Structures are given as C-alpha cells and as structure tokens.
C-alpha cells in the first residue's frame, strides 16, 4: 500500500490512512486487520525510523514557526516510505480460524465459488 503524505497550506503533513484495495485484498473485510510480526532487526528498524520521523518533523516545525520546507517534507516522506517497506517485509500473522478457512477452501474450491 503506497503512502502518499501531503502537506496542508499551513505546513502540516497529512497522511491518508485509507488503504488502496487491490483486487487480491478486496475479500478481506475491514474487521480483519493485517497483522505482521517483525523480527528483532525489523522491530529495531521500525522503531528507529519512527524516532527519525518524529525528530525531523518536531524539530523543523518548531524552528520554522510551523512550516516545513519542501526538502524537509521530502525527508519525512522518504522515512515514512522506508518504514512502510520494512513493515511489509515482516511476516504476516494469520489467525488460526482464518488459516483453517483457507485450508478448507483449498480442499473444496468448488464450494467456495458458490
């Protein structure tokens, strides 16, 4: 899911949280959140990237009177994109019930088409 933060006229970074659903993800209901389990290295990377985003945003907003320059906005967007890429590389956690349903659908595909 691509993250495309935008900047408001006041210099605030807006992150659009509505996911872009591809055809392969349309069957997932909104109650089934995507869960991932990071390794220790991935968890550390996500934590470091989160701190870097906070640092760049907070320090620059307070120094410049609430506005970010285009290069600062680009830096925050880059860090957010890297954070999302690390998250997408984490192993997906499939709840037992959903895994069982997928297994049943694999055994009897003609029943899932009805």
Biopython code that builds the backbone (N, CA, C, O; Angstrom):
import numpy as np
from Bio.PDB.StructureBuilder import StructureBuilder

atoms = [
    (1, "UNK", "N", (0.843, -1.157, 0.000)),
    (1, "UNK", "CA", (0.000, 0.000, 0.000)),
    (1, "UNK", "C", (0.890, 1.222, 0.000)),
    (1, "UNK", "O", (1.643, 1.429, 0.951)),
    (2, "UNK", "N", (0.827, 2.021, -1.019)),
    (2, "UNK", "CA", (1.684, 3.198, -1.061)),
    (2, "UNK", "C", (1.197, 4.265, -0.091)),
    (2, "UNK", "O", (-0.004, 4.497, 0.044)),
    (3, "UNK", "N", (2.134, 4.904, 0.576)),
    (3, "UNK", "CA", (1.800, 6.001, 1.465)),
    (3, "UNK", "C", (2.170, 7.271, 0.735)),
    (3, "UNK", "O", (3.309, 7.441, 0.298)),
    (4, "UNK", "N", (1.207, 8.159, 0.607)),
    (4, "UNK", "CA", (1.461, 9.413, -0.075)),
    (4, "UNK", "C", (1.047, 10.559, 0.836)),
    (4, "UNK", "O", (-0.052, 11.096, 0.700)),
    (5, "UNK", "N", (1.925, 10.936, 1.765)),
    (5, "UNK", "CA", (1.599, 12.068, 2.622)),
    (5, "UNK", "C", (1.518, 13.343, 1.797)),
    (5, "UNK", "O", (2.223, 13.497, 0.800)),
    (6, "UNK", "N", (0.668, 14.236, 2.217)),
    (6, "UNK", "CA", (0.567, 15.526, 1.548)),
    (6, "UNK", "C", (0.779, 16.618, 2.588)),
    (6, "UNK", "O", (0.758, 16.357, 3.791)),
    (7, "UNK", "N", (0.980, 17.820, 2.123)),
    (7, "UNK", "CA", (1.236, 18.947, 3.010)),
    (7, "UNK", "C", (0.090, 19.931, 2.884)),
    (7, "UNK", "O", (-0.286, 20.334, 1.783)),
    (8, "UNK", "N", (-0.460, 20.313, 4.030)),
    (8, "UNK", "CA", (-1.532, 21.303, 4.033)),
    (8, "UNK", "C", (-0.923, 22.683, 3.821)),
    (8, "UNK", "O", (0.291, 22.845, 3.942)),
    (9, "UNK", "N", (-1.743, 23.676, 3.507)),
    (9, "UNK", "CA", (-1.208, 25.033, 3.329)),
    (9, "UNK", "C", (-0.496, 25.573, 4.571)),
    (9, "UNK", "O", (0.367, 26.444, 4.461)),
    (10, "UNK", "N", (-0.857, 25.057, 5.759)),
    (10, "UNK", "CA", (-0.210, 25.526, 6.989)),
    (10, "UNK", "C", (1.102, 24.801, 7.267)),
    (10, "UNK", "O", (1.772, 25.106, 8.254)),
    (11, "UNK", "N", (1.486, 23.838, 6.409)),
    (11, "UNK", "CA", (2.750, 23.135, 6.574)),
    (11, "UNK", "C", (2.639, 21.825, 7.313)),
    (11, "UNK", "O", (3.653, 21.171, 7.552)),
    (12, "UNK", "N", (1.428, 21.417, 7.687)),
    (12, "UNK", "CA", (1.263, 20.149, 8.379)),
    (12, "UNK", "C", (1.302, 19.001, 7.386)),
    (12, "UNK", "O", (0.824, 19.120, 6.258)),
    (13, "UNK", "N", (1.880, 17.885, 7.821)),
    (13, "UNK", "CA", (1.932, 16.695, 6.978)),
    (13, "UNK", "C", (0.692, 15.871, 7.254)),
    (13, "UNK", "O", (0.419, 15.497, 8.395)),
    (14, "UNK", "N", (-0.051, 15.594, 6.203)),
    (14, "UNK", "CA", (-1.264, 14.792, 6.319)),
    (14, "UNK", "C", (-0.990, 13.426, 5.727)),
    (14, "UNK", "O", (-0.474, 13.316, 4.615)),
    (15, "UNK", "N", (-1.334, 12.381, 6.471)),
    (15, "UNK", "CA", (-1.150, 11.018, 5.991)),
    (15, "UNK", "C", (-2.519, 10.426, 5.772)),
    (15, "UNK", "O", (-3.338, 10.371, 6.689)),
    (16, "UNK", "N", (-2.765, 9.984, 4.557)),
    (16, "UNK", "CA", (-4.050, 9.395, 4.221)),
    (16, "UNK", "C", (-4.026, 7.935, 4.646)),
    (16, "UNK", "O", (-3.239, 7.142, 4.130)),
    (17, "UNK", "N", (-4.900, 7.581, 5.598)),
    (17, "UNK", "CA", (-4.861, 6.254, 6.172)),
    (17, "UNK", "C", (-5.808, 5.273, 5.495)),
    (17, "UNK", "O", (-5.809, 4.097, 5.857)),
    (18, "UNK", "N", (-6.594, 5.695, 4.553)),
    (18, "UNK", "CA", (-7.485, 4.776, 3.858)),
    (18, "UNK", "C", (-6.665, 3.940, 2.892)),
    (18, "UNK", "O", (-6.003, 4.492, 2.013)),
    (19, "UNK", "N", (-6.693, 2.613, 3.036)),
    (19, "UNK", "CA", (-5.887, 1.771, 2.162)),
    (19, "UNK", "C", (-6.460, 1.712, 0.754)),
    (19, "UNK", "O", (-7.672, 1.781, 0.549)),
    (20, "UNK", "N", (-5.569, 1.585, -0.194)),
    (20, "UNK", "CA", (-5.960, 1.361, -1.572)),
    (20, "UNK", "C", (-6.098, -0.150, -1.737)),
    (20, "UNK", "O", (-5.115, -0.886, -1.646)),
    (21, "UNK", "N", (-7.324, -0.605, -1.979)),
    (21, "UNK", "CA", (-7.567, -2.036, -2.049)),
    (21, "UNK", "C", (-7.309, -2.551, -3.454)),
    (21, "UNK", "O", (-7.884, -2.062, -4.427)),
    (22, "UNK", "N", (-6.453, -3.523, -3.544)),
    (22, "UNK", "CA", (-6.237, -4.192, -4.814)),
    (22, "UNK", "C", (-7.240, -5.326, -4.918)),
    (22, "UNK", "O", (-7.898, -5.662, -3.933)),
    (23, "UNK", "N", (-7.365, -5.911, -6.082)),
    (23, "UNK", "CA", (-8.345, -6.971, -6.270)),
    (23, "UNK", "C", (-8.070, -8.165, -5.370)),
    (23, "UNK", "O", (-9.005, -8.860, -4.974)),
    (24, "UNK", "N", (-6.794, -8.423, -5.035)),
    (24, "UNK", "CA", (-6.478, -9.561, -4.181)),
    (24, "UNK", "C", (-6.817, -9.305, -2.721)),
    (24, "UNK", "O", (-6.912, -10.247, -1.935)),
    (25, "UNK", "N", (-6.999, -8.045, -2.351)),
    (25, "UNK", "CA", (-7.295, -7.730, -0.951)),
    (25, "UNK", "C", (-8.745, -7.317, -0.736)),
    (25, "UNK", "O", (-9.126, -7.019, 0.396)),
    (26, "UNK", "N", (-9.555, -7.289, -1.769)),
    (26, "UNK", "CA", (-10.933, -6.856, -1.605)),
    (26, "UNK", "C", (-11.748, -7.816, -0.756)),
    (26, "UNK", "O", (-12.709, -7.405, -0.107)),
    (27, "UNK", "N", (-11.376, -9.095, -0.752)),
    (27, "UNK", "CA", (-12.143, -10.065, 0.017)),
    (27, "UNK", "C", (-11.920, -9.923, 1.518)),
    (27, "UNK", "O", (-12.725, -10.427, 2.300)),
    (28, "UNK", "N", (-10.856, -9.255, 1.941)),
    (28, "UNK", "CA", (-10.584, -9.063, 3.361)),
    (28, "UNK", "C", (-11.521, -7.991, 3.897)),
    (28, "UNK", "O", (-11.533, -6.865, 3.398)),
    (29, "UNK", "N", (-12.301, -8.337, 4.907)),
    (29, "UNK", "CA", (-13.229, -7.364, 5.468)),
    (29, "UNK", "C", (-12.461, -6.367, 6.322)),
    (29, "UNK", "O", (-11.313, -6.605, 6.698)),
    (30, "UNK", "N", (-13.108, -5.251, 6.623)),
    (30, "UNK", "CA", (-12.443, -4.219, 7.407)),
    (30, "UNK", "C", (-12.195, -4.676, 8.837)),
    (30, "UNK", "O", (-11.336, -4.112, 9.515)),
    (31, "UNK", "N", (-12.934, -5.697, 9.320)),
    (31, "UNK", "CA", (-12.714, -6.187, 10.677)),
    (31, "UNK", "C", (-11.477, -7.080, 10.768)),
    (31, "UNK", "O", (-11.013, -7.369, 11.871)),
    (32, "UNK", "N", (-10.942, -7.515, 9.649)),
    (32, "UNK", "CA", (-9.755, -8.354, 9.642)),
    (32, "UNK", "C", (-8.533, -7.486, 9.348)),
    (32, "UNK", "O", (-8.144, -7.315, 8.193)),
    (33, "UNK", "N", (-7.947, -6.954, 10.384)),
    (33, "UNK", "CA", (-6.776, -6.104, 10.211)),
    (33, "UNK", "C", (-5.574, -6.955, 9.837)),
    (33, "UNK", "O", (-5.444, -8.103, 10.261)),
    (34, "UNK", "N", (-4.709, -6.372, 9.042)),
    (34, "UNK", "CA", (-3.480, -7.047, 8.646)),
    (34, "UNK", "C", (-2.515, -7.004, 9.822)),
    (34, "UNK", "O", (-2.165, -5.928, 10.308)),
    (35, "UNK", "N", (-2.093, -8.166, 10.274)),
    (35, "UNK", "CA", (-1.167, -8.248, 11.396)),
    (35, "UNK", "C", (0.142, -8.835, 10.905)),
    (35, "UNK", "O", (0.169, -9.794, 10.133)),
    (36, "UNK", "N", (1.222, -8.238, 11.371)),
    (36, "UNK", "CA", (2.545, -8.719, 10.993)),
    (36, "UNK", "C", (3.395, -8.842, 12.241)),
    (36, "UNK", "O", (3.201, -8.114, 13.214)),
    (37, "UNK", "N", (4.335, -9.768, 12.204)),
    (37, "UNK", "CA", (5.240, -9.989, 13.331)),
    (37, "UNK", "C", (6.659, -9.707, 12.849)),
    (37, "UNK", "O", (7.217, -10.477, 12.068)),
    (38, "UNK", "N", (7.245, -8.596, 13.318)),
    (38, "UNK", "CA", (8.609, -8.277, 12.887)),
    (38, "UNK", "C", (9.651, -9.096, 13.630)),
    (38, "UNK", "O", (9.445, -9.508, 14.771)),
    (39, "UNK", "N", (10.765, -9.320, 12.964)),
    (39, "UNK", "CA", (11.911, -9.920, 13.639)),
    (39, "UNK", "C", (12.527, -8.842, 14.539)),
    (39, "UNK", "O", (12.086, -7.693, 14.520)),
    (40, "UNK", "N", (13.526, -9.202, 15.311)),
    (40, "UNK", "CA", (14.150, -8.206, 16.186)),
    (40, "UNK", "C", (14.781, -7.078, 15.376)),
    (40, "UNK", "O", (14.675, -5.907, 15.742)),
    (41, "UNK", "N", (15.437, -7.437, 14.273)),
    (41, "UNK", "CA", (16.057, -6.403, 13.433)),
    (41, "UNK", "C", (15.006, -5.500, 12.799)),
    (41, "UNK", "O", (15.175, -4.281, 12.755)),
    (42, "UNK", "N", (13.926, -6.091, 12.311)),
    (42, "UNK", "CA", (12.867, -5.294, 11.707)),
    (42, "UNK", "C", (12.203, -4.389, 12.743)),
    (42, "UNK", "O", (11.897, -3.232, 12.457)),
    (43, "UNK", "N", (11.982, -4.920, 13.946)),
    (43, "UNK", "CA", (11.400, -4.115, 15.011)),
    (43, "UNK", "C", (12.283, -2.936, 15.369)),
    (43, "UNK", "O", (11.794, -1.827, 15.582)),
    (44, "UNK", "N", (13.586, -3.175, 15.433)),
    (44, "UNK", "CA", (14.523, -2.097, 15.733)),
    (44, "UNK", "C", (14.522, -1.055, 14.608)),
    (44, "UNK", "O", (14.575, 0.147, 14.867)),
    (45, "UNK", "N", (14.460, -1.526, 13.363)),
    (45, "UNK", "CA", (14.428, -0.598, 12.221)),
    (45, "UNK", "C", (13.153, 0.248, 12.248)),
    (45, "UNK", "O", (13.205, 1.453, 12.003)),
    (46, "UNK", "N", (12.012, -0.377, 12.544)),
    (46, "UNK", "CA", (10.750, 0.366, 12.614)),
    (46, "UNK", "C", (10.792, 1.408, 13.731)),
    (46, "UNK", "O", (10.314, 2.530, 13.563)),
    (47, "UNK", "N", (11.362, 1.030, 14.864)),
    (47, "UNK", "CA", (11.467, 1.963, 15.984)),
    (47, "UNK", "C", (12.386, 3.135, 15.631)),
    (47, "UNK", "O", (12.055, 4.288, 15.909)),
    (48, "UNK", "N", (13.521, 2.849, 15.028)),
    (48, "UNK", "CA", (14.475, 3.904, 14.651)),
    (48, "UNK", "C", (13.879, 4.841, 13.605)),
    (48, "UNK", "O", (14.038, 6.058, 13.695)),
    (49, "UNK", "N", (13.193, 4.272, 12.612)),
    (49, "UNK", "CA", (12.569, 5.113, 11.589)),
    (49, "UNK", "C", (11.470, 5.986, 12.190)),
    (49, "UNK", "O", (11.322, 7.148, 11.812)),
    (50, "UNK", "N", (10.706, 5.433, 13.116)),
    (50, "UNK", "CA", (9.668, 6.219, 13.789)),
    (50, "UNK", "C", (10.256, 7.388, 14.558)),
    (50, "UNK", "O", (9.732, 8.501, 14.502)),
    (51, "UNK", "N", (11.347, 7.137, 15.279)),
    (51, "UNK", "CA", (12.010, 8.216, 16.011)),
    (51, "UNK", "C", (12.577, 9.260, 15.053)),
    (51, "UNK", "O", (12.522, 10.456, 15.340)),
    (52, "UNK", "N", (13.115, 8.823, 13.930)),
    (52, "UNK", "CA", (13.676, 9.768, 12.952)),
    (52, "UNK", "C", (12.573, 10.649, 12.369)),
    (52, "UNK", "O", (12.768, 11.851, 12.191)),
    (53, "UNK", "N", (11.424, 10.060, 12.074)),
    (53, "UNK", "CA", (10.297, 10.844, 11.544)),
    (53, "UNK", "C", (9.868, 11.890, 12.571)),
    (53, "UNK", "O", (9.685, 13.059, 12.233)),
    (54, "UNK", "N", (9.710, 11.467, 13.821)),
    (54, "UNK", "CA", (9.324, 12.402, 14.876)),
    (54, "UNK", "C", (10.351, 13.517, 15.037)),
    (54, "UNK", "O", (9.986, 14.682, 15.197)),
    (55, "UNK", "N", (11.630, 13.165, 14.995)),
    (55, "UNK", "CA", (12.685, 14.162, 15.183)),
    (55, "UNK", "C", (12.665, 15.205, 14.065)),
    (55, "UNK", "O", (12.676, 16.409, 14.324)),
    (56, "UNK", "N", (12.634, 14.728, 12.823)),
    (56, "UNK", "CA", (12.654, 15.665, 11.696)),
    (56, "UNK", "C", (11.435, 16.568, 11.748)),
    (56, "UNK", "O", (11.554, 17.785, 11.604)),
    (57, "UNK", "N", (10.280, 15.987, 11.950)),
    (57, "UNK", "CA", (9.047, 16.770, 11.945)),
    (57, "UNK", "C", (9.018, 17.756, 13.118)),
    (57, "UNK", "O", (8.818, 18.955, 12.923)),
    (58, "UNK", "N", (9.218, 17.243, 14.336)),
    (58, "UNK", "CA", (9.105, 18.108, 15.512)),
    (58, "UNK", "C", (10.149, 19.212, 15.532)),
    (58, "UNK", "O", (9.818, 20.367, 15.799)),
    (59, "UNK", "N", (11.402, 18.878, 15.255)),
    (59, "UNK", "CA", (12.449, 19.895, 15.336)),
    (59, "UNK", "C", (12.278, 20.964, 14.258)),
    (59, "UNK", "O", (12.505, 22.144, 14.524)),
    (60, "UNK", "N", (11.890, 20.582, 13.076)),
    (60, "UNK", "CA", (11.757, 21.563, 11.995)),
    (60, "UNK", "C", (10.503, 22.408, 12.140)),
    (60, "UNK", "O", (10.523, 23.598, 11.825)),
    (61, "UNK", "N", (9.423, 21.823, 12.607)),
    (61, "UNK", "CA", (8.185, 22.595, 12.767)),
    (61, "UNK", "C", (8.376, 23.684, 13.810)),
    (61, "UNK", "O", (7.929, 24.814, 13.614)),
    (62, "UNK", "N", (9.039, 23.358, 14.923)),
    (62, "UNK", "CA", (9.217, 24.353, 15.971)),
    (62, "UNK", "C", (10.264, 25.394, 15.606)),
    (62, "UNK", "O", (10.187, 26.528, 16.078)),
    (63, "UNK", "N", (11.239, 25.039, 14.779)),
    (63, "UNK", "CA", (12.248, 26.009, 14.358)),
    (63, "UNK", "C", (11.696, 26.978, 13.321)),
    (63, "UNK", "O", (12.046, 28.158, 13.335)),
    (64, "UNK", "N", (10.855, 26.510, 12.441)),
    (64, "UNK", "CA", (10.389, 27.326, 11.320)),
    (64, "UNK", "C", (9.003, 27.913, 11.544)),
    (64, "UNK", "O", (8.362, 28.346, 10.587)),
    (65, "UNK", "N", (8.537, 27.937, 12.751)),
    (65, "UNK", "CA", (7.241, 28.555, 13.027)),
    (65, "UNK", "C", (6.069, 27.770, 12.471)),
    (65, "UNK", "O", (5.066, 28.368, 12.080)),
    (66, "UNK", "N", (6.162, 26.465, 12.425)),
    (66, "UNK", "CA", (5.033, 25.639, 11.994)),
    (66, "UNK", "C", (5.035, 25.246, 10.535)),
    (66, "UNK", "O", (4.089, 24.603, 10.080)),
    (67, "UNK", "N", (6.054, 25.604, 9.790)),
    (67, "UNK", "CA", (6.092, 25.250, 8.372)),
    (67, "UNK", "C", (7.327, 24.410, 8.059)),
    (67, "UNK", "O", (8.389, 24.583, 8.657)),
    (68, "UNK", "N", (7.160, 23.504, 7.114)),
    (68, "UNK", "CA", (8.271, 22.675, 6.658)),
    (68, "UNK", "C", (8.659, 23.092, 5.245)),
    (68, "UNK", "O", (7.809, 23.445, 4.428)),
    (69, "UNK", "N", (9.941, 23.044, 4.981)),
    (69, "UNK", "CA", (10.407, 23.326, 3.622)),
    (69, "UNK", "C", (10.132, 22.098, 2.753)),
    (69, "UNK", "O", (9.907, 21.009, 3.281)),
    (70, "UNK", "N", (10.146, 22.259, 1.445)),
    (70, "UNK", "CA", (9.916, 21.102, 0.566)),
    (70, "UNK", "C", (10.921, 19.970, 0.788)),
    (70, "UNK", "O", (10.556, 18.799, 0.684)),
    (71, "UNK", "N", (12.172, 20.296, 1.090)),
    (71, "UNK", "CA", (13.157, 19.236, 1.324)),
    (71, "UNK", "C", (12.869, 18.497, 2.630)),
    (71, "UNK", "O", (13.111, 17.293, 2.724)),
    (72, "UNK", "N", (12.359, 19.199, 3.628)),
    (72, "UNK", "CA", (12.003, 18.545, 4.888)),
    (72, "UNK", "C", (10.785, 17.648, 4.723)),
    (72, "UNK", "O", (10.723, 16.564, 5.302)),
    (73, "UNK", "N", (9.831, 18.093, 3.943)),
    (73, "UNK", "CA", (8.664, 17.263, 3.641)),
    (73, "UNK", "C", (9.101, 16.005, 2.895)),
    (73, "UNK", "O", (8.616, 14.908, 3.174)),
    (74, "UNK", "N", (10.015, 16.173, 1.949)),
    (74, "UNK", "CA", (10.528, 15.027, 1.197)),
    (74, "UNK", "C", (11.267, 14.048, 2.111)),
    (74, "UNK", "O", (11.165, 12.834, 1.939)),
    (75, "UNK", "N", (12.015, 14.585, 3.086)),
    (75, "UNK", "CA", (12.731, 13.712, 4.028)),
    (75, "UNK", "C", (11.754, 12.895, 4.865)),
    (75, "UNK", "O", (11.960, 11.699, 5.068)),
    (76, "UNK", "N", (10.694, 13.532, 5.352)),
    (76, "UNK", "CA", (9.691, 12.815, 6.149)),
    (76, "UNK", "C", (8.993, 11.768, 5.286)),
    (76, "UNK", "O", (8.763, 10.647, 5.740)),
    (77, "UNK", "N", (8.658, 12.117, 4.061)),
    (77, "UNK", "CA", (8.001, 11.168, 3.166)),
    (77, "UNK", "C", (8.898, 9.966, 2.878)),
    (77, "UNK", "O", (8.420, 8.833, 2.824)),
    (78, "UNK", "N", (10.175, 10.204, 2.695)),
    (78, "UNK", "CA", (11.123, 9.123, 2.447)),
    (78, "UNK", "C", (11.216, 8.186, 3.650)),
    (78, "UNK", "O", (11.206, 6.965, 3.495)),
    (79, "UNK", "N", (11.305, 8.761, 4.844)),
    (79, "UNK", "CA", (11.376, 7.946, 6.054)),
    (79, "UNK", "C", (10.088, 7.136, 6.240)),
    (79, "UNK", "O", (10.137, 5.977, 6.652)),
    (80, "UNK", "N", (8.947, 7.742, 5.939)),
    (80, "UNK", "CA", (7.673, 7.029, 6.059)),
    (80, "UNK", "C", (7.592, 5.885, 5.048)),
    (80, "UNK", "O", (7.106, 4.802, 5.371)),
    (81, "UNK", "N", (8.062, 6.124, 3.846)),
    (81, "UNK", "CA", (8.059, 5.086, 2.811)),
    (81, "UNK", "C", (8.968, 3.914, 3.214)),
    (81, "UNK", "O", (8.612, 2.751, 3.025)),
    (82, "UNK", "N", (10.140, 4.234, 3.767)),
    (82, "UNK", "CA", (11.047, 3.180, 4.234)),
    (82, "UNK", "C", (10.427, 2.384, 5.378)),
    (82, "UNK", "O", (10.566, 1.162, 5.439)),
    (83, "UNK", "N", (9.747, 3.077, 6.279)),
    (83, "UNK", "CA", (9.095, 2.398, 7.388)),
    (83, "UNK", "C", (8.018, 1.443, 6.882)),
    (83, "UNK", "O", (7.884, 0.328, 7.385)),
    (84, "UNK", "N", (7.263, 1.878, 5.900)),
    (84, "UNK", "CA", (6.212, 1.018, 5.334)),
    (84, "UNK", "C", (6.828, -0.191, 4.631)),
    (84, "UNK", "O", (6.290, -1.295, 4.720)),
    (85, "UNK", "N", (7.941, 0.001, 3.937)),
    (85, "UNK", "CA", (8.607, -1.122, 3.263)),
    (85, "UNK", "C", (9.112, -2.148, 4.269)),
    (85, "UNK", "O", (8.997, -3.352, 4.039)),
    (86, "UNK", "N", (9.671, -1.681, 5.384)),
    (86, "UNK", "CA", (10.122, -2.613, 6.420)),
    (86, "UNK", "C", (8.919, -3.366, 6.980)),
    (86, "UNK", "O", (8.987, -4.577, 7.188)),
    (87, "UNK", "N", (7.816, -2.654, 7.224)),
    (87, "UNK", "CA", (6.616, -3.302, 7.750)),
    (87, "UNK", "C", (6.090, -4.363, 6.792)),
    (87, "UNK", "O", (5.682, -5.441, 7.226)),
    (88, "UNK", "N", (6.094, -4.068, 5.491)),
    (88, "UNK", "CA", (5.566, -5.015, 4.507)),
    (88, "UNK", "C", (6.458, -6.250, 4.379)),
    (88, "UNK", "O", (5.988, -7.295, 3.930)),
    (89, "UNK", "N", (7.726, -6.154, 4.761)),
    (89, "UNK", "CA", (8.634, -7.310, 4.731)),
    (89, "UNK", "C", (8.458, -8.217, 5.946)),
    (89, "UNK", "O", (8.953, -9.344, 5.955)),
    (90, "UNK", "N", (7.751, -7.730, 6.976)),
    (90, "UNK", "CA", (7.537, -8.546, 8.177)),
    (90, "UNK", "C", (6.603, -9.705, 7.846)),
    (90, "UNK", "O", (5.753, -9.614, 6.960)),
    (91, "UNK", "N", (6.786, -10.787, 8.579)),
    (91, "UNK", "CA", (5.973, -11.987, 8.362)),
    (91, "UNK", "C", (4.535, -11.713, 8.774)),
    (91, "UNK", "O", (4.283, -11.181, 9.855)),
    (92, "UNK", "N", (3.591, -12.078, 7.906)),
    (92, "UNK", "CA", (2.168, -11.876, 8.206)),
    (92, "UNK", "C", (1.693, -12.948, 9.177)),
    (92, "UNK", "O", (2.030, -14.124, 9.040)),
    (93, "UNK", "N", (0.909, -12.525, 10.156)),
    (93, "UNK", "CA", (0.339, -13.439, 11.144)),
    (93, "UNK", "C", (-1.075, -13.771, 10.701)),
    (93, "UNK", "O", (-1.922, -12.886, 10.581)),
    (94, "UNK", "N", (-1.324, -15.045, 10.459)),
    (94, "UNK", "CA", (-2.648, -15.496, 10.039)),
    (94, "UNK", "C", (-3.337, -16.120, 11.246)),
    (94, "UNK", "O", (-2.851, -17.120, 11.776)),
    (95, "UNK", "N", (-4.471, -15.548, 11.699)),
    (95, "UNK", "CA", (-5.183, -16.149, 12.822)),
    (95, "UNK", "C", (-5.589, -17.583, 12.494)),
    (95, "UNK", "O", (-5.827, -17.917, 11.334)),
    (96, "UNK", "N", (-5.665, -18.425, 13.518)),
    (96, "UNK", "CA", (-5.943, -19.852, 13.321)),
    (96, "UNK", "C", (-7.253, -20.071, 12.573)),
    (96, "UNK", "O", (-7.320, -20.927, 11.691)),
    (97, "UNK", "N", (-8.274, -19.330, 12.902)),
    (97, "UNK", "CA", (-9.576, -19.521, 12.249)),
    (97, "UNK", "C", (-9.489, -19.215, 10.755)),
    (97, "UNK", "O", (-10.017, -19.961, 9.930)),
    (98, "UNK", "N", (-8.817, -18.111, 10.413)),
    (98, "UNK", "CA", (-8.682, -17.754, 9.003)),
    (98, "UNK", "C", (-7.831, -18.768, 8.257)),
    (98, "UNK", "O", (-8.127, -19.114, 7.113)),
    (99, "UNK", "N", (-6.762, -19.249, 8.912)),
    (99, "UNK", "CA", (-5.924, -20.265, 8.286)),
    (99, "UNK", "C", (-6.696, -21.546, 8.033)),
    (99, "UNK", "O", (-6.496, -22.196, 7.006)),
    (100, "UNK", "N", (-7.579, -21.921, 8.959)),
    (100, "UNK", "CA", (-8.402, -23.111, 8.801)),
    (100, "UNK", "C", (-9.380, -22.937, 7.646)),
    (100, "UNK", "O", (-9.595, -23.862, 6.863)),
    (101, "UNK", "N", (-9.980, -21.737, 7.540)),
    (101, "UNK", "CA", (-10.906, -21.469, 6.431)),
    (101, "UNK", "C", (-10.183, -21.550, 5.085)),
    (101, "UNK", "O", (-10.704, -22.121, 4.128)),
    (102, "UNK", "N", (-8.974, -20.972, 5.020)),
    (102, "UNK", "CA", (-8.210, -21.030, 3.773)),
    (102, "UNK", "C", (-7.876, -22.469, 3.403)),
    (102, "UNK", "O", (-7.915, -22.836, 2.229)),
    (103, "UNK", "N", (-7.551, -23.275, 4.393)),
    (103, "UNK", "CA", (-7.239, -24.679, 4.161)),
    (103, "UNK", "C", (-8.467, -25.417, 3.633)),
    (103, "UNK", "O", (-8.355, -26.215, 2.703)),
    (104, "UNK", "N", (-9.656, -25.154, 4.228)),
    (104, "UNK", "CA", (-10.891, -25.793, 3.758)),
    (104, "UNK", "C", (-11.227, -25.371, 2.328)),
    (104, "UNK", "O", (-11.635, -26.198, 1.513)),
    (105, "UNK", "N", (-11.059, -24.100, 2.030)),
    (105, "UNK", "CA", (-11.323, -23.613, 0.665)),
    (105, "UNK", "C", (-10.352, -24.238, -0.330)),
    (105, "UNK", "O", (-10.699, -24.450, -1.491)),
    (106, "UNK", "N", (-9.157, -24.527, 0.116)),
    (106, "UNK", "CA", (-8.175, -25.170, -0.751)),
    (106, "UNK", "C", (-8.588, -26.613, -1.028)),
    (106, "UNK", "O", (-8.398, -27.116, -2.135)),
    (107, "UNK", "N", (-9.149, -27.273, -0.026)),
    (107, "UNK", "CA", (-9.596, -28.666, -0.211)),
    (107, "UNK", "C", (-10.820, -28.766, -1.117)),
    (107, "UNK", "O", (-10.897, -29.663, -1.956)),
    (108, "UNK", "N", (-11.779, -27.849, -0.952)),
    (108, "UNK", "CA", (-13.018, -27.880, -1.735)),
    (108, "UNK", "C", (-13.225, -26.524, -2.424)),
    (108, "UNK", "O", (-14.041, -25.721, -1.973)),
    (109, "UNK", "N", (-12.498, -26.272, -3.500)),
    (109, "UNK", "CA", (-12.618, -24.956, -4.160)),
    (109, "UNK", "C", (-13.991, -24.737, -4.780)),
    (109, "UNK", "O", (-14.437, -23.594, -4.878)),
    (110, "UNK", "N", (-14.680, -25.809, -5.204)),
    (110, "UNK", "CA", (-15.993, -25.613, -5.840)),
    (110, "UNK", "C", (-17.025, -25.105, -4.846)),
    (110, "UNK", "O", (-17.981, -24.445, -5.253)),
    (111, "UNK", "N", (-16.867, -25.388, -3.552)),
    (111, "UNK", "CA", (-17.816, -24.898, -2.552)),
    (111, "UNK", "C", (-17.608, -23.408, -2.260)),
    (111, "UNK", "O", (-18.563, -22.711, -1.917)),
    (112, "UNK", "N", (-16.389, -22.917, -2.391)),
    (112, "UNK", "CA", (-16.127, -21.504, -2.108)),
    (112, "UNK", "C", (-16.626, -20.613, -3.236)),
    (112, "UNK", "O", (-16.821, -19.416, -3.022)),
    (113, "UNK", "N", (-16.839, -21.160, -4.435)),
    (113, "UNK", "CA", (-17.317, -20.355, -5.556)),
    (113, "UNK", "C", (-18.800, -20.055, -5.437)),
    (113, "UNK", "O", (-19.280, -19.092, -6.035)),
    (114, "UNK", "N", (-19.535, -20.856, -4.681)),
    (114, "UNK", "CA", (-20.988, -20.677, -4.556)),
    (114, "UNK", "C", (-21.353, -19.546, -3.655)),
    (114, "UNK", "O", (-22.537, -19.275, -3.454)),
]
sb = StructureBuilder()
sb.init_structure("model")
sb.init_model(0)
sb.init_chain("A")
sb.init_seg("    ")
for serial, (resi, resn, name, xyz) in enumerate(atoms, 1):
    if name == "N":
        sb.init_residue(resn, " ", resi, " ")
    sb.init_atom(name, np.array(xyz, "f"), 0.0, 1.0, " ", f" {name:<3s}", serial, name[0])
structure = sb.get_structure()
